[in-house]
Amino acid sequence: MKIKKISIVTLAVLSISSCRFIDKTEQTEETKHSLTVKDSSVFNDKDENGCLASAGYVWSKVNKECVKGFSGIQLNPMDRLENEDETLSAYVLFNKDASKAEIFLPKDTTSIVLSRSSDGKPWILNDWQLLASKGYILKKGDKNMFSGDGEMGKKEIETDTQQQ
């Protein structure tokens, strides 16, 4: 009789313990899955072309590669030619033979591609025009929208050292 009681108690303890073990295993698997989903979304923010958006890369249609969003020739708004805020500027990238100019406009996730018929002519798409004249001027219709000196990248307006 004592053996029966011990067996029943042992069986009950094992049943309860195994249920807790299975429950913990299921929670662990759920936790692992939710962490994996969260972690992968942080590190897998590539766009449809494989560009890592969190690092500031966007797809260049004319060069067929990922480029930094603020690369290329910086064109500042006409009403803020001494602009230091890169997010207000437009950027221009050219293809190898400069027959196409890709324009990245501020606050726009896509670019526009302008084409020109020959050297010395403006790059055009619908009512957009990019003119080369002591740098570049980007126009929409008759209005000058952006202008820049034609140099690549961010401009250094002031320095903390002076050359003598």
Secondary structure, DSSP 4 states (H G I P E B T S, - for coil): -HHHHHHHHHHHHHHHHHHHHHHHHHHHHHHHHHHHHHHHHHH--B-TT--BGGGTEEEETTTTEEEETT-SEEEEEGGGTT---GGG-EEEEE-TTSSEEEEE-TT-SSEEEEE-SSTTSPEEETTEEEEESSSEEEEETTEEEEEE-S-BS------S----
